[in-house]
Amino acid sequence: MGGVKQVYDWLVSRPLRTAGLAFYASLPYSVYAFFTSDIQDDFAASLAKIVFPPAAAFLGTGIAAELLKTFAYEDKFHPRTRLGDFSKRKKIKKSLENIDFEARVNREFVQLEKPGSVKAVVSYFKRPAFPDTPGGADALAQLAGKEKDPAIFLSAVVEYFKQDKYDEAFLQLDKALQAKKALPKLHSLDWRVLQLTNQLDIFLNPRDPAPLIGAAFLNAINQRFGSALYYSSLARHTAYEFDSAFKLEVHCLGALMNHTLNSTVSEDIWKGFIHEVRKQPVLERVSETKNPVRQLKDSRFLAGTVIFKDKKSRVDLEAEKELNEYLSLRLPDKFCVAEPFYTTESPVDGLHTLAMRFMPGETFLEKLKKYDYSALEDTVDCLAFIHAKVPEGMVRKGRVKLGLKLKHKLVDSDLSIPKSLARKFVQNYRPVFDSLQDTRFVYNKDAHPENWLIAGDKIVVLDCENEHLVPMQFDLVNLLEYSDLLPDKVKDRAIDGYIGSYKKYSGTELNKQEFRLIYFNSVITRAVSLCSAWSSNDRRSMHSQRPVVINNAIHAISRLKQEHRDYCRKYHSYYVALEESLAEIKGLVSVQGNH
């Protein structure tokens, strides 16, 4: 019986495919009729014998399977229709009757040029009619990015929509609108066929929000923006009324639609969505950043679409959002930032939340763990661009107070080292501190390997908190000395690459010897800071990494002695004491990590 049920479920859950099977099953009869009928004597009757069976089989079976799917079949993705659902949906539609969705569309944002010479009509069923256009949604998106052609962007939207990659489809639609050029519409026949099938699906499945999301997309693609907002709103209300298993996904898609069209109620939709997300029992941490970045990993769609960053200060999150937007307008094409969507106005459990677009890919740390250094050159290049282009005046809190911060890190209760050891380190820190004053201070990107995402051929910049100016070597240390996965030769090439890229983007040439001296001193400083931060009970997974960064600092002193002998002779006693202090700290955190 189990096998029979599986076959039944397979046939019922796919009405169109089932109708196709019936069509092919009836073809032998049509072939028989073709060879046995006297077409010359009675053409009409013969044609009916040949054509009617497969047509009737296709339509009859398709309609029967669709009705069975509607009223007698249910799975995780398809809720079964009950008779009472129609009246409930009618009430939902009535509640939306008095809303002017056209007025919600920001016409200044979506004001397009008058159609002039549009390259082609976008088709749903055929390949795009562009010369040299490769197949596949990703290839289309790349081509659209180069050509800045809204017609190609819309073709990418259609291809992503077919694959149910709604977040990517929204992103391409957003880019098509931002191009501010004439947009082609769907081919008229495509539009009519899709609209007919979609409306039938909506009618038969009043509790299923999926066809309503489909309607929102189709209307947006065909530039019926008011209707697109209407259907996304109807989908959201339907999902909550019938307690859909995918109500959060539907809510998120509605928020993305409003965001894409720059709707006047976009912030309200995002606010409601984050409020619902906050009710979920588990928001899983994405990476070991200072301020938690989380995602809903139980949701296949939301885990790959939106991430949530929590912080006590809304001002800090807004500053990060502003910096993201600043960089997104200036970064070269091979780099991008995680697009910010919305920041909550009121805290929940003392924390504000910033919703950002998640981009699937591997963090640079994940690449390093496989000893894959292929993305290092571009990552260093991107870091140099950020340092060169973010103006000092945009950084909110000015220069970091290095001495004060170091003291706080050393006496932090989480690090838990003897006061005498902390005092010894501070007393011998003078040459390190003095050298750091001689370098350029730049925006603190916090460039550790988990804050870079490798997504295809793009480097995605994550976690752009906007707080302090720091010595420019600090970020390079964060990137290269976070682990023991990079050999010295690779680090040296990265340092040289940074110096070259910084000159390229800023026009300023850095002295290599001085830069390297300050780099090694920066390793010492950052090792203490990271070791202290990773000693928190909230970051137990990083406890085992503390001896690694301290060991990197000890190694940095060794390299400093090799490359800068005169300097190290001058401050010999200081660096001997620092080496001893670091070795003692390493011993203490190694013991703590084993408990």
N, C-alpha and C positions, 0 to 999 in steps of 0.2 A: 504493500500500500504506500510505503514511503516513496518508492520510485514513481508510482503513478501521480502522487501529489506533487512531486518535484517537477514532473513533466507538465502537469496542469498549471502550476504556479508560473513556470517558464512561459507557457503559451499565453496565459491571461495577462501577465505583467508586461508583455510586449505585443500589444494589439497590431501594430503596423507590421511587425515581423511575422506574426501569426497569419495576418491577411496575405502577406507575400507567399508564405508556404502554401496556403490554400490556392492562391493564384497559380503557382507552379504545379500543384497537384492536379489541377483541372486542365492543364495544357495537353496531356495525352488525348483527352476527349476532343479538344479543338483540332488537334492534328488529325484524328480519325475523321472528324466531320469534314475537314478540308479535303481529304482524299476521297471521301464517299459521296459528297454532295455534288449535285449537278449545278455548278455555279452559273453556267451559260443560260440554263432554262429559268432559274429562279434565283437571281443574284441576291435580293434582299433577304430571302429566307435562309439562304446558305450563309450569308454574312452573319446573320443573327445566330445561327448554330455554332459558328466558329468563335465569334466575339463574346456572346452573352455568357457562356459558362465561366470563363476566367474572370470577367468583370463582376458577375454575380458572386462568385466565390470570394473575390477580393473584398468587395463592399460588404457582403453579408457576414463574412467571417470577421472582418475588421470591426464592424458595428457591434456584433455579438460579443467579441472579445473586449471591446471598449466598455460596454455596459457591464459585463462581468467584472472587469477590473474596477469599475466605479463603485458597484454596489456589493460585490461579493469577495473582493480581494483586498488584503491589507499587509503592508510590510513597514519596515522602519522609514522608508522614503515616501511611501504612498498611503495616506490615511483613507480608510473606507468611508464612502459617503452614506450618511443616514438621511432619511426624508426630512427630519427636523432641521438639517443643516441649511437648507435653502432659505427658510424663514430667518434664521440667524444672520446669514450673509446679507439678506435684504435689509435687516436693521442696521448692519454695519454701513452699507452703502448709503442708507438714508441719513446716517449721522455725518456723512461727508458731503452731503448735497450742497450745503450752504458755504462751503469753503471754495474760495476762488484760487485754484492752484496756478492758474496762469499768472496771477498777481504775485505769486511767490517766486517766480523765476526772475532772477536779476538780469533784466534786459540789457543793462549796460555791460554786464560781463559776457553775455552770450550774443551781443549784437554782432552780426556777421556782415562781411562785405556782400554787396549785391552779387548774386551769381553771375560770373562772367564766363570764362572758359574753364569749365570743370572737366578734369581729365576723363572721368568715366563714371557711370552709374555703378554704385556698389551692389553686388549681387550676393545673396545668401547661399545660393545653390551652385554657383559657378566660381571658378578661380578668378581672382581680380584681373581686370583687363588692363594691366600695366605692362609695358615692355620691360623685360629683365627683372620681373618681380619673382623672387623665389617663393616656393610654397611654404606653408607653416606659419603659425601665428607669431612665433618669436622672430623669424626672419623678416616678416612684414613689419613688426614693431621696430626692428633695427633699421630697416630701410626708411620707414617713416621718420625716425629720429634724424637720419641724415638729410632727407629731402625736405623735411618740415612740411609735408604735403598732407592736408587733412583727409583727402580721399584715401590715402594709404593708411592713415591712422584708423579711419572707420573700417577699412577692410580688416585690419588687425582686431578691432573691436568684435567684428562678426566672427572671426576665427576663434578668438578666446571664448566668446559666448557659446559657440558650438561645443567647446571642450568643458563647459561649466566652470571656467576660470574667470569668475565674475570680477574679482578684485583687479586682475590684469585688464579686463575689458573696460572697467571704470577708469583706470589710469590712462588708457589709450584714448578714451572718449574725452577725458579732461584735456589731454594734449591737443586733440583735434579742435576743441573749442578755443583753447588758448592761442591757436594759430591765427584766429581772427580772419579767416579766409572763407570763401564760399565752400559750403559743404555739399557733397552730392547726397542724394537720397537713395533709399533702396529702390531697386528696379520695381516698377509698378506691379508686375505680375508676382514677384517675390513677396511684396508687401501684402497683396490681397490673399495669397495662399497662406502665408504665415499668420496673418490676422485672423483668417477664418479658422484655422486649426487651433490657434491659441485661444480664441473666444469660445470655441467648442470645449476645449480642455477646462477653461475657467467655469463654464456653465455646469459641466458634469462633476466637477470636483470643488464644491463650495468651501470645503475645510482645508484645502491644500493651497498654501501660499505660493508654491513654486510657479504655477502658470501665471500668477499675478506679477511675480518678479520678471518672468519672461515678457509679459506685456509692457512692463516699465522699460525694459531694455529696448524692445522693438520700437516703442514710441520715441525713446531718446535717440536711437540711431536715425530715425526718420524725422528728427527735429521737431517732434510734437512734445515739447518739454513740459507743458502743463499737464498733459495726459500721463507723461512719465512719472511726474510727482504724485499724481492721483493714484496710479496703480501701485507705486511703492508704498504709499500710505495705506491703501486698502490691504496690501499684503501684510503689512505690520499689524494692523488691527485684527486681521483674520488669524494670524499666527498666535496672537495672545488670547483671542476669544476662544479658539479651539485648543489652546495649550499645546501647540505644535512642538515636537522635539527639536525643531530648528528655529524656534522663535528668536533666539539671540542672533543667529545667522541672518535671518530676514531683517531684523532690526538694524544690524550692521550694514546690510546692503542698502536699506533705506537711508541710513546716515551717509553712506558713500554717494548715493544718487544725489542727495541734497547738497553734499559737499561739492560734487562735480559741477552741478548747475549753479553753485553759489547761491542757494536758496535763502530767502529771508528768514526761514525757520531752521536753518542748518544747525545752529548752535543748540537749539532746543532738542532736536532729534539726537544729537550726540550726547547731550546731557542725560536724556532718558536712557540711551543705550548703556552708558557707563554706570548709571544707577542700577540697571538690571545686571550688569556684569559683576558689580560689587556684591550682589546677592549670592553669587556662585561660591561653593565651598572651597574650591581649589584654584588659585592662580599660581601657576608654577614659575619659579624663577628661571630666567633665560640664561643669565651669565652672572659672574661674580663681580658685578659693578658695585660701587659704593652705595648708590641709591638703587633699590630693587627695580629691575625691569622684568615684567611678568607677561605670561601669555596663558590662554585657555587651551591647554594641550589636549584635553578630552574632545575638543571640537576640531575636526579636520580642517574646516574652512577658516574658522577664526584663528586657529593656531598659526596659519600661514598668511594671515591678512593684517591683523592688528596686534600691536604690543602695547602694554600699559606701563608707564613709568610713574612711580609714587615718590612724592617728596612733601615735606612739611610746608614749604614756602611756594605759594602760587606764583609769586614774583619770579622766583628762580626758574620755574617751568616755563613761564611766558618768555623769559630772557633766552632760554634754550630754544624755544619755538622760533623766536625772532632771528636767532643766529642761524638756525637751520634754513630758514627762508632766505636769509642773506647769502648763504653759501650756495643754495640751490640755483640761484640766479647767476652765479659766477664760476662755479666749478667747471673744468673742462669736461667734454662729453664722456670720457672714460671713468669719471667719478660722479657720484651722486650721494644725496643724504636721504635718511628715512623721513618721508614726508609727514609733518605733524598735522593732525586733524583737529584736535579740540583739547582744551584744558578746563577742568572742572572749576566752577566758581566757588563752591562751598566744599570744605574738607569732609571726608568720611573717615571716622576713626583717627582724626588728626592729620590725615594725609590728603593732599591734592593729587589728581591723576592727569597725566598727559597721554592721550591716545595718539599713536603714530602708526604709519603703515609698516608692516613687517615685510621684508623681502627675503624669500628663501635663498639659502646659499650656505657656505661654510665660513665660519669665522677664521681669521688669520691664524689663531691659536690651533684650531683643528687642522689646518694645513701644516703648521709647524710640527705637530705631533706625528705626522706622517713623513717628516723631514722633506716636505715639499716647500721650497723657497721661491717658487715661480712668481708669486704675487708680491714678493718683498720689494722689488724695484719700484713698482707702481704705487705701493702703499707709502713708501718713503717719499716718492715724488708728490703724492697727494698731501702728505704732512707738510712738506716744504711749501706747497702752494697755500695751505691754510695759514701757516705762520707768516708768510709774506703778504697775504691779502687781507687778513682780519685786522682792522685798524685798532690801535691801542685804546682809542677813545670809546670803542664799542664794548670793551671788556669792563664789566660792572664794578669790580672791587679793586682795580688797580694792582700794583705789585704785591706779590705774596711776601709776608714777613718771614724770611727764611729762618733766622735764628730762633724766633719765638715759636714757629711751627715745629722745628726740630726738638726743642725742649719739651713741648707738649707731647710729641710722639714718644720720646724717651721715658717720660714719667707716666704715660698712659697705664692705667690699671690693667688693661687687657694684655699689654706686653709683659708687665710684671717682672722687671729686672731690678736688681738692687740700686738704691739711690747713689751709692758710691761708684757703680759702673756707669750710670748715666752722667754723673759729674765728671768722671774721667774722660768720657767721650766728648762732652761739651768743651772742656778745658783744652782739648787738643784739636778742636774742629776749626780753629782760626784760619789756617792757610786754605782750607776747603772753602770756607765762607768768603774769604777775600777774593778768591779766584772767580767765584760765582757772581760777584758784583761787577766783574769786568766784561761780562757777556751781554748779548742782547736779550731783553725780556720780551716774550711774545705770548699770544693767547695760549692758555693751557688746554690743549685738546684732550688730555688724559688718553694718550695714544696707545694704551696697552693692547695686546693682540686680540682681545675679545671685543674690542671696540671698532673692528674693521670686518666687514663682511665681503666675501668674494662671491658675487652673484653673476655667473657666466663670465662675460668679459668686462664687468663693471666692478669697481671698488666702491662699496657702500660705506659712508662715514656714519658711525653710530655714536650716540651719547655725546652730543655737543653741548655740554654744560658750560654756562657762561659765567665764570667767577673771577679768576685771577690771571695776572701776567706772571710768567715764570721764566727762568733761564731757558733758552731755546733748546739746550741739550737735554733737558728733563724729559720732554716727550719722546725723543729718540731713545733715551734710556728706558722709558716705559715700554717702548716697542721691542727693543732688542735684548733687554736684560730681565725680562719678566719670568724667564725660565732658563733652563740649561740646554735648550734645543738648538741654539745657533752657535756654530764654531766661530773662532776669532776672525778667520779669513772672510766669512760671510758678513760679519758685523762691520769689518773694516770697509768692505765694498759698499755697504749700506751708508756708512758715515760719509764716504767720498761722494756717493750718489746724492745724499742730502745737501752737501755743500754745493754741488753743481746745480741741483734743482733750485735751491734758494737763490743763487745768483741769477738763474734763468727767470724766476718769477719776480724778484725784487730789484735786480740790477746791482745788488751789493755783493762784493766778493769777500768771503770769510777767510781768515788766516787758518790754514789747516792745522798747524802745530798747536796754536792757541786753542782752537776748537776741540782738539783731541784731549788736551790737558784738562779743559773744563768738563769734557764728557766723562773722563774717568772720575773726577771729583763728584760729578753729578750721580754716578753710579753709587758712590758711598752714601750720599744724601738720600737718594730714592730707596735704597735698600732698607734703611732704618724706617722710612715712612711706610713702605709696603709691609715690612715685617710687623709693625705696630698695627696697621689696618687689618692685616690678615689674622691677628690674634683674637679678634672679636669672636664671641660665641656664635654670632650670626653667620660667620664665614668659616665654619669648621672644615669645610672641604679644602680650604687654602692653607690650613695649618702645616701640612707637610711640605708646602712650597717655601716656608720661611727660611729654612737652612739653605735653600737653593739661592735665594736672592742675596743672602748674607755672604755666601761663598763667592757670588759674582762680584761683590764689593771688595772682598779680599783679593780676588784675582785682578780687579781693576787697579789696586795699589801696586801689585806686582808689575803690571804693564806700565804704570806710571813711572816706576823706577827704571824700567828698561828704556823708555822713550824720552824721559825728561830727567836726566841724571843730575844736572846742575840744580834744578828746582828741588828735587828730592833730597839732595845733600843739604841744601839750605834749611829744609824743614824735616830733616831726618827724624828727630825725636818725636815730632808730632805724628808722623805716619806710622812709626813703630808702635806708639801708644794706640793709635786708631786701629791698627791691625790686631793688637792684643784685645782691644775692646770688642771688635767684631767677632773674633774667635770665641770670646767668652759668651757673647750674645747667641752665637750659633749653637754653642753647647747647651745653653739654657733652653732655647726654643726646640732643639732636637729632643731633649728630655721631655718637655711639655707636650710635644707632638705625639709621643709614645703613650701618653696617658689618656 
